Amino acid sequence: MTDADKLARQRFFAISLLRLTGAILAVVGLVTLAGRTTLPPEVGMVFVLMGVADFLLVPRFLARKWKSPQP
């Protein structure tokens, strides 16, 4: 495995981990909004918004940043 392959694998793992974290954060926020925790609903809304942003926006930003230059 070349260094480029290792770097690509690490970046893919990082993006996948960020997506998973965002999904979990959004679910925790939805559970909080449903009243299943002792946290106030405002905290749940913040969790949902941060989770959705983490799930949708951050991986795209990183993929664009890490994109290989076109020859």
Backbone atoms as SQL, in Angstrom:
CREATE TABLE atoms (id INTEGER PRIMARY KEY, chain TEXT, resi INTEGER, resn TEXT, atom TEXT, x REAL, y REAL, z REAL);
INSERT INTO atoms VALUES
  (1, 'A', 1, 'MET', 'N', 0.845, -1.168, 0.000),
  (2, 'A', 1, 'MET', 'CA', 0.000, 0.000, 0.000),
  (3, 'A', 1, 'MET', 'C', 0.898, 1.241, 0.000),
  (4, 'A', 2, 'THR', 'N', 0.615, 2.147, -0.898),
  (5, 'A', 2, 'THR', 'CA', 1.434, 3.346, -1.013),
  (6, 'A', 2, 'THR', 'C', 0.999, 4.382, 0.022),
  (7, 'A', 3, 'ASP', 'N', 1.813, 5.412, 0.129),
  (8, 'A', 3, 'ASP', 'CA', 1.483, 6.495, 1.060),
  (9, 'A', 3, 'ASP', 'C', 0.191, 7.202, 0.658),
  (10, 'A', 4, 'ALA', 'N', -0.034, 7.340, -0.639),
  (11, 'A', 4, 'ALA', 'CA', -1.256, 7.980, -1.112),
  (12, 'A', 4, 'ALA', 'C', -2.487, 7.155, -0.731),
  (13, 'A', 5, 'ASP', 'N', -2.372, 5.846, -0.814),
  (14, 'A', 5, 'ASP', 'CA', -3.475, 4.970, -0.417),
  (15, 'A', 5, 'ASP', 'C', -3.758, 5.082, 1.079),
  (16, 'A', 6, 'LYS', 'N', -2.701, 5.132, 1.871),
  (17, 'A', 6, 'LYS', 'CA', -2.873, 5.268, 3.317),
  (18, 'A', 6, 'LYS', 'C', -3.532, 6.588, 3.665),
  (19, 'A', 7, 'LEU', 'N', -3.112, 7.657, 3.001),
  (20, 'A', 7, 'LEU', 'CA', -3.697, 8.970, 3.252),
  (21, 'A', 7, 'LEU', 'C', -5.174, 8.994, 2.856),
  (22, 'A', 8, 'ALA', 'N', -5.492, 8.412, 1.725),
  (23, 'A', 8, 'ALA', 'CA', -6.882, 8.365, 1.281),
  (24, 'A', 8, 'ALA', 'C', -7.737, 7.558, 2.254),
  (25, 'A', 9, 'ARG', 'N', -7.212, 6.460, 2.749),
  (26, 'A', 9, 'ARG', 'CA', -7.940, 5.635, 3.716),
  (27, 'A', 9, 'ARG', 'C', -8.177, 6.403, 5.015),
  (28, 'A', 10, 'GLN', 'N', -7.173, 7.128, 5.486),
  (29, 'A', 10, 'GLN', 'CA', -7.320, 7.916, 6.703),
  (30, 'A', 10, 'GLN', 'C', -8.348, 9.020, 6.532),
  (31, 'A', 11, 'ARG', 'N', -8.324, 9.676, 5.392),
  (32, 'A', 11, 'ARG', 'CA', -9.292, 10.751, 5.136),
  (33, 'A', 11, 'ARG', 'C', -10.707, 10.202, 5.030),
  (34, 'A', 12, 'PHE', 'N', -10.856, 9.063, 4.375),
  (35, 'A', 12, 'PHE', 'CA', -12.177, 8.445, 4.277),
  (36, 'A', 12, 'PHE', 'C', -12.698, 8.073, 5.665),
  (37, 'A', 13, 'PHE', 'N', -11.826, 7.516, 6.506),
  (38, 'A', 13, 'PHE', 'CA', -12.204, 7.163, 7.866),
  (39, 'A', 13, 'PHE', 'C', -12.610, 8.397, 8.656),
  (40, 'A', 14, 'ALA', 'N', -11.875, 9.492, 8.502),
  (41, 'A', 14, 'ALA', 'CA', -12.195, 10.731, 9.219),
  (42, 'A', 14, 'ALA', 'C', -13.554, 11.273, 8.793),
  (43, 'A', 15, 'ILE', 'N', -13.825, 11.283, 7.498),
  (44, 'A', 15, 'ILE', 'CA', -15.112, 11.780, 7.011),
  (45, 'A', 15, 'ILE', 'C', -16.250, 10.878, 7.484),
  (46, 'A', 16, 'SER', 'N', -16.047, 9.580, 7.446),
  (47, 'A', 16, 'SER', 'CA', -17.076, 8.646, 7.910),
  (48, 'A', 16, 'SER', 'C', -17.347, 8.817, 9.397),
  (49, 'A', 17, 'LEU', 'N', -16.300, 9.011, 10.172),
  (50, 'A', 17, 'LEU', 'CA', -16.457, 9.208, 11.606),
  (51, 'A', 17, 'LEU', 'C', -17.195, 10.506, 11.910),
  (52, 'A', 18, 'LEU', 'N', -16.927, 11.550, 11.145),
  (53, 'A', 18, 'LEU', 'CA', -17.639, 12.815, 11.336),
  (54, 'A', 18, 'LEU', 'C', -19.126, 12.658, 11.005),
  (55, 'A', 19, 'ARG', 'N', -19.420, 11.937, 9.944),
  (56, 'A', 19, 'ARG', 'CA', -20.837, 11.703, 9.604),
  (57, 'A', 19, 'ARG', 'C', -21.548, 10.917, 10.692),
  (58, 'A', 20, 'LEU', 'N', -20.904, 9.890, 11.209),
  (59, 'A', 20, 'LEU', 'CA', -21.495, 9.094, 12.271),
  (60, 'A', 20, 'LEU', 'C', -21.722, 9.943, 13.526),
  (61, 'A', 21, 'THR', 'N', -20.754, 10.763, 13.869),
  (62, 'A', 21, 'THR', 'CA', -20.887, 11.649, 15.021),
  (63, 'A', 21, 'THR', 'C', -22.042, 12.622, 14.832),
  (64, 'A', 22, 'GLY', 'N', -22.174, 13.166, 13.646),
  (65, 'A', 22, 'GLY', 'CA', -23.279, 14.086, 13.365),
  (66, 'A', 22, 'GLY', 'C', -24.633, 13.403, 13.474),
  (67, 'A', 23, 'ALA', 'N', -24.728, 12.189, 12.976),
  (68, 'A', 23, 'ALA', 'CA', -25.993, 11.454, 13.062),
  (69, 'A', 23, 'ALA', 'C', -26.349, 11.149, 14.511),
  (70, 'A', 24, 'ILE', 'N', -25.367, 10.738, 15.295),
  (71, 'A', 24, 'ILE', 'CA', -25.626, 10.439, 16.707),
  (72, 'A', 24, 'ILE', 'C', -26.041, 11.701, 17.449),
  (73, 'A', 25, 'LEU', 'N', -25.372, 12.810, 17.169),
  (74, 'A', 25, 'LEU', 'CA', -25.717, 14.075, 17.831),
  (75, 'A', 25, 'LEU', 'C', -27.134, 14.517, 17.463),
  (76, 'A', 26, 'ALA', 'N', -27.516, 14.351, 16.211),
  (77, 'A', 26, 'ALA', 'CA', -28.871, 14.720, 15.795),
  (78, 'A', 26, 'ALA', 'C', -29.913, 13.831, 16.471),
  (79, 'A', 27, 'VAL', 'N', -29.631, 12.549, 16.606),
  (80, 'A', 27, 'VAL', 'CA', -30.571, 11.639, 17.275),
  (81, 'A', 27, 'VAL', 'C', -30.706, 11.997, 18.752),
  (82, 'A', 28, 'VAL', 'N', -29.594, 12.303, 19.397),
  (83, 'A', 28, 'VAL', 'CA', -29.661, 12.722, 20.803),
  (84, 'A', 28, 'VAL', 'C', -30.492, 13.998, 20.928),
  (85, 'A', 29, 'GLY', 'N', -30.339, 14.900, 19.987),
  (86, 'A', 29, 'GLY', 'CA', -31.146, 16.117, 19.989),
  (87, 'A', 29, 'GLY', 'C', -32.628, 15.829, 19.803),
  (88, 'A', 30, 'LEU', 'N', -32.956, 14.911, 18.925),
  (89, 'A', 30, 'LEU', 'CA', -34.364, 14.555, 18.716),
  (90, 'A', 30, 'LEU', 'C', -34.948, 13.877, 19.946),
  (91, 'A', 31, 'VAL', 'N', -34.167, 13.047, 20.599),
  (92, 'A', 31, 'VAL', 'CA', -34.626, 12.402, 21.832),
  (93, 'A', 31, 'VAL', 'C', -34.855, 13.460, 22.910),
  (94, 'A', 32, 'THR', 'N', -33.987, 14.430, 22.973),
  (95, 'A', 32, 'THR', 'CA', -34.149, 15.519, 23.940),
  (96, 'A', 32, 'THR', 'C', -35.390, 16.344, 23.612),
  (97, 'A', 33, 'LEU', 'N', -35.622, 16.633, 22.347),
  (98, 'A', 33, 'LEU', 'CA', -36.819, 17.386, 21.956),
  (99, 'A', 33, 'LEU', 'C', -38.104, 16.619, 22.263),
  (100, 'A', 34, 'ALA', 'N', -38.032, 15.303, 22.225),
  (101, 'A', 34, 'ALA', 'CA', -39.206, 14.481, 22.515),
  (102, 'A', 34, 'ALA', 'C', -39.503, 14.425, 24.011),
  (103, 'A', 35, 'GLY', 'N', -38.602, 14.969, 24.831),
  (104, 'A', 35, 'GLY', 'CA', -38.836, 15.008, 26.264),
  (105, 'A', 35, 'GLY', 'C', -38.404, 13.755, 26.997),
  (106, 'A', 36, 'ARG', 'N', -37.565, 12.950, 26.388),
  (107, 'A', 36, 'ARG', 'CA', -37.124, 11.694, 27.014),
  (108, 'A', 36, 'ARG', 'C', -35.901, 11.872, 27.920),
  (109, 'A', 37, 'THR', 'N', -35.359, 13.087, 27.979),
  (110, 'A', 37, 'THR', 'CA', -34.220, 13.369, 28.847),
  (111, 'A', 37, 'THR', 'C', -34.575, 14.539, 29.760),
  (112, 'A', 38, 'THR', 'N', -33.694, 14.825, 30.687),
  (113, 'A', 38, 'THR', 'CA', -33.940, 15.934, 31.607),
  (114, 'A', 38, 'THR', 'C', -33.420, 17.260, 31.059),
  (115, 'A', 39, 'LEU', 'N', -32.815, 17.223, 29.876),
  (116, 'A', 39, 'LEU', 'CA', -32.301, 18.449, 29.275),
  (117, 'A', 39, 'LEU', 'C', -33.451, 19.291, 28.727),
  (118, 'A', 40, 'PRO', 'N', -33.289, 20.613, 28.719),
  (119, 'A', 40, 'PRO', 'CA', -34.336, 21.473, 28.152),
  (120, 'A', 40, 'PRO', 'C', -34.416, 21.323, 26.622),
  (121, 'A', 41, 'PRO', 'N', -35.565, 21.598, 26.048),
  (122, 'A', 41, 'PRO', 'CA', -35.739, 21.460, 24.591),
  (123, 'A', 41, 'PRO', 'C', -34.804, 22.357, 23.778),
  (124, 'A', 42, 'GLU', 'N', -34.402, 23.482, 24.339),
  (125, 'A', 42, 'GLU', 'CA', -33.491, 24.372, 23.620),
  (126, 'A', 42, 'GLU', 'C', -32.147, 23.687, 23.357),
  (127, 'A', 43, 'VAL', 'N', -31.695, 22.916, 24.327),
  (128, 'A', 43, 'VAL', 'CA', -30.444, 22.167, 24.156),
  (129, 'A', 43, 'VAL', 'C', -30.623, 21.113, 23.063),
  (130, 'A', 44, 'GLY', 'N', -31.776, 20.481, 23.032),
  (131, 'A', 44, 'GLY', 'CA', -32.061, 19.500, 22.001),
  (132, 'A', 44, 'GLY', 'C', -32.040, 20.111, 20.612),
  (133, 'A', 45, 'MET', 'N', -32.581, 21.318, 20.482),
  (134, 'A', 45, 'MET', 'CA', -32.583, 21.989, 19.177),
  (135, 'A', 45, 'MET', 'C', -31.164, 22.319, 18.742),
  (136, 'A', 46, 'VAL', 'N', -30.330, 22.751, 19.675),
  (137, 'A', 46, 'VAL', 'CA', -28.934, 23.031, 19.348),
  (138, 'A', 46, 'VAL', 'C', -28.233, 21.747, 18.910),
  (139, 'A', 47, 'PHE', 'N', -28.494, 20.647, 19.600),
  (140, 'A', 47, 'PHE', 'CA', -27.898, 19.361, 19.225),
  (141, 'A', 47, 'PHE', 'C', -28.329, 18.949, 17.823),
  (142, 'A', 48, 'VAL', 'N', -29.595, 19.113, 17.512),
  (143, 'A', 48, 'VAL', 'CA', -30.091, 18.739, 16.180),
  (144, 'A', 48, 'VAL', 'C', -29.414, 19.583, 15.113),
  (145, 'A', 49, 'LEU', 'N', -29.345, 20.886, 15.316),
  (146, 'A', 49, 'LEU', 'CA', -28.731, 21.762, 14.318),
  (147, 'A', 49, 'LEU', 'C', -27.245, 21.467, 14.141),
  (148, 'A', 50, 'MET', 'N', -26.543, 21.250, 15.248),
  (149, 'A', 50, 'MET', 'CA', -25.123, 20.917, 15.154),
  (150, 'A', 50, 'MET', 'C', -24.920, 19.553, 14.498),
  (151, 'A', 51, 'GLY', 'N', -25.786, 18.601, 14.809),
  (152, 'A', 51, 'GLY', 'CA', -25.677, 17.272, 14.224),
  (153, 'A', 51, 'GLY', 'C', -25.919, 17.278, 12.731),
  (154, 'A', 52, 'VAL', 'N', -26.925, 18.019, 12.294),
  (155, 'A', 52, 'VAL', 'CA', -27.215, 18.100, 10.856),
  (156, 'A', 52, 'VAL', 'C', -26.069, 18.791, 10.125),
  (157, 'A', 53, 'ALA', 'N', -25.549, 19.862, 10.704),
  (158, 'A', 53, 'ALA', 'CA', -24.410, 20.550, 10.081),
  (159, 'A', 53, 'ALA', 'C', -23.199, 19.630, 10.023),
  (160, 'A', 54, 'ASP', 'N', -22.972, 18.895, 11.104),
  (161, 'A', 54, 'ASP', 'CA', -21.837, 17.972, 11.149),
  (162, 'A', 54, 'ASP', 'C', -22.024, 16.835, 10.152),
  (163, 'A', 55, 'PHE', 'N', -23.234, 16.411, 9.942),
  (164, 'A', 55, 'PHE', 'CA', -23.526, 15.306, 9.032),
  (165, 'A', 55, 'PHE', 'C', -23.450, 15.737, 7.566),
  (166, 'A', 56, 'LEU', 'N', -23.928, 16.945, 7.268),
  (167, 'A', 56, 'LEU', 'CA', -24.035, 17.368, 5.873),
  (168, 'A', 56, 'LEU', 'C', -22.910, 18.288, 5.400),
  (169, 'A', 57, 'LEU', 'N', -22.533, 19.254, 6.203),
  (170, 'A', 57, 'LEU', 'CA', -21.637, 20.301, 5.726),
  (171, 'A', 57, 'LEU', 'C', -20.154, 20.001, 5.936),
  (172, 'A', 58, 'VAL', 'N', -19.794, 19.507, 7.088),
  (173, 'A', 58, 'VAL', 'CA', -18.375, 19.300, 7.404),
  (174, 'A', 58, 'VAL', 'C', -17.722, 18.281, 6.473),
  (175, 'A', 59, 'PRO', 'N', -18.334, 17.126, 6.191),
  (176, 'A', 59, 'PRO', 'CA', -17.680, 16.195, 5.249),
  (177, 'A', 59, 'PRO', 'C', -17.484, 16.787, 3.851),
  (178, 'A', 60, 'ARG', 'N', -18.431, 17.578, 3.392),
  (179, 'A', 60, 'ARG', 'CA', -18.277, 18.203, 2.078),
  (180, 'A', 60, 'ARG', 'C', -17.135, 19.211, 2.083),
  (181, 'A', 61, 'PHE', 'N', -17.034, 19.973, 3.168),
  (182, 'A', 61, 'PHE', 'CA', -15.951, 20.930, 3.291),
  (183, 'A', 61, 'PHE', 'C', -14.598, 20.221, 3.276),
  (184, 'A', 62, 'LEU', 'N', -14.482, 19.156, 4.048),
  (185, 'A', 62, 'LEU', 'CA', -13.215, 18.420, 4.105),
  (186, 'A', 62, 'LEU', 'C', -12.892, 17.757, 2.768),
  (187, 'A', 63, 'ALA', 'N', -13.888, 17.190, 2.115),
  (188, 'A', 63, 'ALA', 'CA', -13.651, 16.549, 0.819),
  (189, 'A', 63, 'ALA', 'C', -13.169, 17.581, -0.208),
  (190, 'A', 64, 'ARG', 'N', -13.740, 18.767, -0.168),
  (191, 'A', 64, 'ARG', 'CA', -13.306, 19.813, -1.081),
  (192, 'A', 64, 'ARG', 'C', -11.885, 20.276, -0.746),
  (193, 'A', 65, 'LYS', 'N', -11.591, 20.362, 0.546),
  (194, 'A', 65, 'LYS', 'CA', -10.272, 20.791, 0.973),
  (195, 'A', 65, 'LYS', 'C', -9.203, 19.757, 0.606),
  (196, 'A', 66, 'TRP', 'N', -9.531, 18.489, 0.738),
  (197, 'A', 66, 'TRP', 'CA', -8.578, 17.416, 0.499),
  (198, 'A', 66, 'TRP', 'C', -8.565, 16.919, -0.940),
  (199, 'A', 67, 'LYS', 'N', -9.354, 17.492, -1.808),
  (200, 'A', 67, 'LYS', 'CA', -9.434, 17.024, -3.183),
  (201, 'A', 67, 'LYS', 'C', -8.080, 17.148, -3.867),
  (202, 'A', 68, 'SER', 'N', -7.743, 16.133, -4.622),
  (203, 'A', 68, 'SER', 'CA', -6.475, 16.144, -5.357),
  (204, 'A', 68, 'SER', 'C', -6.534, 17.171, -6.470),
  (205, 'A', 69, 'PRO', 'N', -5.439, 17.853, -6.709),
  (206, 'A', 69, 'PRO', 'CA', -5.428, 18.835, -7.820),
  (207, 'A', 69, 'PRO', 'C', -5.544, 18.129, -9.165),
  (208, 'A', 70, 'GLN', 'N', -6.261, 18.750, -10.064),
  (209, 'A', 70, 'GLN', 'CA', -6.439, 18.205, -11.417),
  (210, 'A', 70, 'GLN', 'C', -5.214, 18.531, -12.254),
  (211, 'A', 71, 'PRO', 'N', -4.692, 17.564, -12.995),
  (212, 'A', 71, 'PRO', 'CA', -3.492, 17.822, -13.832),
  (213, 'A', 71, 'PRO', 'C', -3.810, 18.683, -15.022);
